[in-house]
Amino acid sequence: MMNNLFLDAANSKPTERPPVWMMRQAGRFMPQYWEIKNKYSFLEMCKTPEIAADVTMLPVDLLGIDAAILFCDILVTGEAMGGDLSFTQGVGPKFANPIKNAADIDRLEVDVLDKLQYVADAIKVIQQRLNGSIPLIGFAGAPFTVMSYLVEGGSSKDFKLTKLLIHNHPELAHRLLAKIAKVTTDYLNLQIAAGVNAVQLFDSWALSLSWNDYTEFSHQYNQQIIAGLNRTNVPVISFCKGSSVFAPLMAEAKPDVVSVDWNADLLNIKNALPTGMAVQGNLDPHILYADQHVIKKTIHQLFERMRGVDGFIFNLGHGIMPDIPFNNVKYAIDVVKEFRY
Ligand code: CP3
């Protein structure tokens, strides 16, 4: 591999500068994404390996990041289990058959790798295109976050139905989470077998949970998944919004990297983690709307804070918003790439 920065940092080895990639780097802030998106539906893009590879390669070619991330979505596991998934412009993801009762949970399938084979096929095409230049990150949604979409039927502000399920019918919630966790473990192992160089578990909405509920309904399943991965030489990144609170529990699940939101001081989080566990983060994505001198100053502040620390991957605290100016994203990446410790 020509560019080892990302894997070295994930393995807590020294690097000459922090490696950079950005969550949602393969997305709508790029005009070139829209050229493809205007021709196909989002799920067609995910399920056609050549198109998924084209979109994965956009930020590689246009931004020069240090790691690529597979173009797909966290909700494809829910679809493979039986969820009737669609993505509509301006509406977001929808499951037309939300889970309401025990029978709905019992109907969900768990031996679904044949339905996710398109992801393995996409990974093989992407690795041919990358040709060893930079590593490829695979990913999946964490059970709690995927459950929230299956139960709410789409995105939610307050997760009311999901919380009612875990509070009034914890045994049903556990039945559902256990099924998602099994599928997620198999699915990430499928991606590893197909050739990804790292995997990230996205628990985007963990922040909505209390400490006790996070422990019972999220953490234990993430831990189970991470323990079940064929992870030799494949670093595991654990991401959640809420990591500035939940980092100690996330560390118990033994990922190689904890991806941190922007609420916390990154060095303080790093110092509280076990030795040899790396951090990823944690720029507020809104900084990328600001003037370029602000972008540069804020990135340099973070790098000064992290000076001398091995095991640091630069990223945002959450994904790039679709209306962030492309030139600001490019500028931020150039600022990182010009930096030397
Ligand atoms: O990071 C990347 O660029 C790789 C691809 C990727 C997508 N989704 C593509 C996508 C990844 C890693 C995801 C993860 C994902 N999907 C998460 C976790 C990360 C996070 O942001 O918290 C979540 C919660 C989802 C669920 C999801 N998918 C939502 C809520 C939406 C619609 C609203 C939104 O933010 O876009 C999607 C659709 C989606 N996933 C798009 C893309 C490029 C937009 C589809 C379009 O073109 O309309």
Residues whose N, C-alpha, C, O or C-beta is under 5 A from the ligand:
A	BS01	CP3	M22 M23 R24 Q25 A26 G27 R28 K37 F42 I69 L70 F71 C72 D73 I74 G92 P93 F202 S204 G319
